[in-house]
Structures are given as structure tokens and as C-alpha cells.
Amino acid sequence: MDSEKIRGSRWYHVLIGIGLVSYGLVHIVLAWLAGKVALGGGGDASSQGAMRQLAKQPLGAVLLWVMAIGLFSLVLWQVLVAIVGQESPDPKRRLARRASSIGRAIVYAALGVIAVRVAIGSGGSSSGSAEDTASSKLMHLPAGRFLVAAVGIAIVAVGVSQVVKGIRRKFIERDLDGSAPRPVGVLGSVGWIAKGIVLGGIGVLFLVAAITYDAKKAGGMDQALTALRDQPFGPVLLFAVAAGLAAFGVYCFFWARHPKY
């Protein structure tokens, strides 16, 4: 079956819908975990932590397998978009959109792998976060501090690009089919800005680790949210970020109903 038939098939649309709803659900749980961090509570405010929370619910394992299938279908969707779905007279814009689709595919694939690992019971907590492990390995390579700094700069750049995406609202034209209610765009804007802030915080932690030559100071979302909470007016800011993540989750539910294939 060629790519056009795949993209036009009903089962493909259904799987994309399941994937986008799953993506939104992860962000809703992340928003709840971020709220707990704002109140001084514990818990793993990360994608893996969100998956573990879902696993604790009735039929949680079944839900995770359904989510994994949906998320992997999003990978296929974005790969197909990268290959045949970039219509623009500007070669630079086409290339940028292809790169964005590949980036999305990587994110969806990573979340799908986490869902499978948690579903089969191998996604439990470990002695250190994935970010700690990655930064430690990089730090021990030749020019390791510069590599960790480069990763931090790259993550900050992605975070800034997501904030800009939320402000410029170009995602509305790219992601939605045109029939979505106008408030959906507001939800998406708030959500992308919140996601960008969190990513920017993670990138800053990598930069701090590079400057201090201490890999333990690198961290993921959980550490970034905790660092934000510890700033002046931190809990208020963190509640705002949690609300933004929840807004993005709701946006994904509408996106699932009005996707641009």
C-alpha cells in the first residue's frame, strides 16, 4: 500500500486520533504532577512518572498498550509527513518542516517506548535520571564539558522555539484542519509556551552542569520544575506552567478531532 492510500485510510486516522489523545493525556498527568511539585509534594514529574501514574489506574496496563500503539502511529504519521507532506514553494521552509516532523517523530517514539517499558514493568524508578546518566557519560568524554554545554544550548534553543511557536501561532495552520473552534488556538498557544519554559529549564540545568563540571546538576523535567518552584514566586509560576501543560493536553484532544493529515 502506497503512502497516499495509508494517509487516506480510516484505520490510520483512528490510530492518529488515539495517539494524539494519548499525547494529551500524558500532558494532563504531567500538569497534575507539576501542581504537586508546586505544593511541595514529591513524585516523578516526568513523562515516565506520568506513565507510571497511569499504570496504577484500573486497566492501566491495557491503557498503556493502547497509548503505545497510538504514539507509534504518530511516528508513522510524522515520517510520512516528512517524506511526502511538505507542500511549500520555499525550499528552506520545506526543509525546516521536514526537520520538525522528524523531531516530532523522535519525541513520539520515545514516549511510545516509555509506555511499553512501563506496561511490561521495566519502567520503574532507578538510581538516577536518564538525563543524569547521559550527562555523566558525556562529561567523561574528551571535551565532555563542551558536549554537555552544547546539549544544554540545543535544548534551550528548542525551548525558545516552542515559546515562539506559541506566540506566533503558526501551529494552527500546520496542525489543524481549519474546522476547530477558535479557542483551541488559545489552548495551543498557552501549552506550547509552557512546554518551552520547561524545556528551557532543562537546558539551563545542563549548562549549569557543564559550568560547574558536576553532571548531577543536569536533570530532566522533574528537576527543572523543582528549580522553578525554588525561585521567588516560584509556586505561582509553577502553577502557571502546570496550567499551561494542562491546556496543551486539552489542545491535543481537540487536535485529535481536527488534525491536518
Wavefront OBJ file of the C-alpha trace (Angstrom):
o trace
v 0.000 0.000 0.000
v 1.451 3.405 -1.017
v 1.713 6.405 1.289
v -1.346 8.189 -0.142
v -3.565 5.166 0.499
v -2.205 4.867 4.026
v -2.863 8.530 4.753
v -6.386 8.262 3.359
v -7.396 5.113 5.214
v -9.846 5.224 8.106
v -7.791 2.992 10.420
v -4.828 5.316 10.003
v -6.946 8.298 11.048
v -8.280 6.383 14.032
v -4.771 5.475 15.183
v -3.612 9.086 14.853
v -6.605 10.151 16.928
v -5.694 7.613 19.623
v -2.091 8.816 19.541
v -2.994 12.491 19.925
v -5.403 11.738 22.757
v -2.636 9.713 24.411
v -0.211 12.596 23.964
v -2.727 14.913 25.559
v -3.364 12.545 28.443
v 0.348 12.421 29.244
v 0.395 16.216 29.474
v -2.698 16.283 31.691
v -0.995 13.916 34.143
v 2.228 15.955 33.882
v 0.225 19.066 34.775
v -1.140 17.304 37.851
v 2.350 16.192 38.890
v 3.683 19.729 38.337
v 0.922 21.001 40.613
v 2.040 18.555 43.276
v 5.599 19.849 42.964
v 4.301 23.415 43.359
v 2.680 22.402 46.641
v 5.949 20.923 47.847
v 4.944 17.337 47.228
v 7.057 14.552 45.837
v 6.542 12.369 42.821
v 8.282 11.971 39.495
v 7.121 14.903 37.361
v 8.377 13.448 34.100
v 6.910 11.590 31.152
v 7.911 8.289 32.734
v 6.394 9.394 36.048
v 3.157 10.239 34.249
v 3.113 6.803 32.616
v 3.646 5.136 35.991
v 0.723 7.081 37.425
v -1.467 5.869 34.571
v -0.279 2.302 35.131
v -1.680 2.452 38.670
v -5.203 3.087 37.419
v -7.757 0.325 36.698
v -6.824 -1.375 33.421
v -3.712 0.795 33.443
v -1.575 -1.736 31.551
v -4.194 -2.015 28.808
v -4.364 1.767 28.589
v -0.581 1.989 28.246
v -0.533 -0.554 25.414
v -3.264 1.359 23.586
v -1.289 4.574 24.137
v 1.886 2.935 22.828
v 0.116 1.829 19.629
v -1.277 5.326 19.184
v 2.059 7.020 19.825
v 3.870 4.761 17.384
v 1.176 5.555 14.812
v 2.098 9.236 15.305
v 5.675 8.285 14.427
v 4.464 6.814 11.134
v 2.328 9.908 10.542
v 5.206 12.335 11.007
v 7.608 10.234 8.937
v 5.090 10.224 6.077
v 4.578 13.980 6.500
v 8.351 14.475 6.366
v 8.587 12.442 3.170
v 5.550 13.493 1.130
v 3.550 16.049 3.095
v 5.610 19.228 2.949
v 3.994 21.496 0.372
v 5.740 24.861 0.217
v 7.332 26.804 -2.636
v 10.183 27.829 -0.315
v 12.883 25.080 -0.176
v 14.160 26.368 3.190
v 10.676 26.187 4.688
v 10.169 22.680 3.324
v 13.457 21.595 4.871
v 12.559 23.199 8.205
v 9.181 21.471 8.219
v 10.754 18.116 7.376
v 13.191 18.552 10.271
v 10.300 19.482 12.569
v 8.363 16.362 11.542
v 11.370 14.143 12.194
v 11.821 15.807 15.583
v 8.197 15.132 16.436
v 8.571 11.521 15.319
v 11.519 11.088 17.698
v 9.516 12.546 20.607
v 6.520 10.300 19.893
v 8.774 7.256 19.545
v 10.465 7.996 22.867
v 7.088 8.295 24.612
v 5.904 5.083 22.956
v 8.974 3.225 24.217
v 8.375 4.581 27.731
v 4.751 3.410 27.575
v 5.837 -0.104 26.546
v 8.535 -0.252 29.243
v 6.126 0.815 31.961
v 3.431 -1.549 30.670
v 5.783 -4.543 30.912
v 7.078 -3.435 34.305
v 10.571 -2.306 33.325
v 9.950 1.417 33.605
v 10.350 1.754 37.319
v 12.450 4.331 39.060
v 16.216 3.988 39.020
v 19.079 5.421 40.978
v 19.478 8.326 38.575
v 17.517 10.017 35.855
v 18.191 9.406 32.187
v 19.477 12.952 31.966
v 21.915 12.350 34.831
v 23.213 9.227 33.110
v 23.525 10.949 29.737
v 25.321 13.965 31.191
v 27.671 11.735 33.198
v 28.636 9.766 30.086
v 29.161 12.934 28.084
v 31.191 14.548 30.868
v 33.716 11.698 30.792
v 34.330 12.018 27.057
v 37.084 14.213 25.640
v 35.793 17.803 25.722
v 32.877 16.436 27.735
v 32.005 19.751 29.364
v 31.658 21.338 25.940
v 29.432 18.485 24.776
v 27.164 18.863 27.822
v 27.071 22.615 27.216
v 26.201 22.009 23.555
v 23.325 19.736 24.593
v 22.132 22.398 27.015
v 22.253 25.099 24.346
v 20.363 22.855 21.919
v 17.641 22.134 24.488
v 17.326 25.830 25.336
v 17.041 26.593 21.614
v 14.206 24.068 21.238
v 12.501 25.553 24.292
v 12.765 29.065 22.847
v 11.417 27.810 19.508
v 8.390 26.330 21.288
v 7.715 29.606 23.098
v 7.966 31.420 19.755
v 5.634 28.816 18.228
v 3.087 29.535 20.939
v 3.353 33.289 20.402
v 3.301 33.272 16.581
v 0.548 30.597 16.447
v 1.785 29.106 13.163
v 0.946 25.661 14.557
v -2.752 26.381 13.992
v -2.305 26.406 10.222
v 0.053 23.447 10.246
v -1.680 21.105 12.723
v -5.418 21.817 12.483
v -7.744 21.244 9.540
v -9.482 24.631 9.802
v -12.722 23.430 11.401
v -11.505 23.633 15.013
v -13.115 26.285 17.270
v -11.041 29.444 17.703
v -10.393 28.909 21.459
v -8.431 25.774 20.535
v -5.687 28.027 19.218
v -5.505 29.801 22.570
v -5.100 26.477 24.365
v -2.316 25.517 21.975
v -0.524 28.848 22.395
v -0.561 28.623 26.182
v 0.524 24.992 26.019
v 3.449 25.497 23.652
v 4.721 28.401 25.757
v 4.539 26.285 28.931
v 6.331 23.385 27.231
v 9.012 25.757 26.005
v 9.578 27.128 29.509
v 10.030 23.625 30.905
v 12.434 22.625 28.119
v 14.367 25.833 28.608
v 14.729 24.981 32.297
v 16.102 21.543 31.439
v 18.610 23.125 29.061
v 19.734 25.579 31.734
v 20.368 22.662 34.118
v 22.654 21.066 31.517
v 24.502 24.362 31.138
v 24.932 24.631 34.919
v 26.287 21.067 34.948
v 28.811 21.998 32.248
v 29.916 25.188 34.019
v 30.291 23.537 37.433
v 31.671 20.280 35.994
v 29.021 18.400 38.002
v 26.890 16.004 35.943
v 24.477 15.570 38.854
v 23.243 19.116 38.311
v 21.863 18.156 34.910
v 18.300 16.996 35.115
v 15.029 16.415 33.421
v 11.583 17.854 33.805
v 11.255 16.929 37.463
v 14.437 18.802 38.404
v 13.523 21.772 36.188
v 10.127 22.143 37.865
v 11.674 21.870 41.314
v 14.241 24.550 40.410
v 11.413 26.803 39.192
v 9.488 26.270 42.425
v 12.507 27.392 44.453
v 12.632 30.805 42.745
v 10.892 33.963 44.079
v 7.164 33.498 43.443
v 8.146 30.016 42.275
v 4.968 28.177 43.322
v 2.826 30.728 41.472
v 4.987 30.389 38.360
v 4.893 26.615 38.644
v 1.096 26.591 38.906
v 1.034 28.727 35.752
v 3.273 26.195 33.983
v 1.063 23.341 35.222
v -1.985 25.146 33.846
v -0.153 25.557 30.541
v 0.670 21.857 30.362
v -2.970 21.041 31.093
v -4.009 23.473 28.351
v -1.729 21.662 25.911
v -3.271 18.344 26.937
v -6.764 19.671 26.190
v -5.469 21.139 22.929
v -4.281 17.653 21.932
v -7.811 16.302 22.477
v -9.153 18.887 20.009
v -6.171 18.265 17.707
v -7.176 14.582 17.626
v -10.590 15.633 16.322
v -9.351 18.215 13.825
v -5.933 17.055 12.561
v -4.480 18.154 9.259
v -3.345 14.911 7.630
l 1 2 3 4 5 6 7 8 9 10 11 12 13 14 15 16 17 18 19 20 21 22 23 24 25 26 27 28 29 30 31 32 33 34 35 36 37 38 39 40 41 42 43 44 45 46 47 48 49 50 51 52 53 54 55 56 57 58 59 60 61 62 63 64 65 66 67 68 69 70 71 72 73 74 75 76 77 78 79 80 81 82 83 84 85 86 87 88 89 90 91 92 93 94 95 96 97 98 99 100 101 102 103 104 105 106 107 108 109 110 111 112 113 114 115 116 117 118 119 120 121 122 123 124 125 126 127 128 129 130 131 132 133 134 135 136 137 138 139 140 141 142 143 144 145 146 147 148 149 150 151 152 153 154 155 156 157 158 159 160 161 162 163 164 165 166 167 168 169 170 171 172 173 174 175 176 177 178 179 180 181 182 183 184 185 186 187 188 189 190 191 192 193 194 195 196 197 198 199 200 201 202 203 204 205 206 207 208 209 210 211 212 213 214 215 216 217 218 219 220 221 222 223 224 225 226 227 228 229 230 231 232 233 234 235 236 237 238 239 240 241 242 243 244 245 246 247 248 249 250 251 252 253 254 255 256 257 258 259 260 261
